[in-house]
Amino acid sequence: MSLKEELMSERVSHLDLSKFCQTASGTAVRDALAQLRKSKASVCLITKNSQLVGILTERDVLTKVATNPANLDALVDDIMTANPVTVTPDTSAADALWLMDEKKFRNLPVVGRDGKIRGNMTHQAVISFLAARYPVEVLNRPPRPDQFPRKQEGG
């Protein structure tokens, strides 16, 4: 099976979608950032009544908070990306990657048909999936494949 076929047949729900934190609409940006640091995530999904209403990314922080520190005391609703594009768990990994590439997204929320947040897809999730699926091809690559050792033992 080719890599393209593999990604077309693989569903987003089979990837690691755990790299996110979640906070309620109306939370202060300062508190959302503290939660991001604590969870070691790069994205915070913003909810209202358990439904996704926005996404706060590192890019939002760099463009809207770093340039205007007063926004630390604003509500996440003021600087988040409202109504983000989402995919469902049964979307193919290839289609989700294509969407991320086309829209220049680093994070793509995964939301079930019932509106429940299932996770956040990242490029790293796809790389981790491929590394687990093809460990020899991915993990055994030398740092410089074109380099040849001068001595038999490689030193």
Secondary structure, DSSP 8 states (H G I E B T S, - for coil): --HHHHHHHSBGGGS-----EEEETT-BHHHHHHHHHHHT-SEEEEEETTEEEEEEEHHHIIIIITT-GGGGGSBHHHHSEES---B-TTSBHHHHHHHHHHHT-SEEEEE-TTS-EEEEEEHHHHHHHHHHHSHHHHHT--SSTT---SSTT--
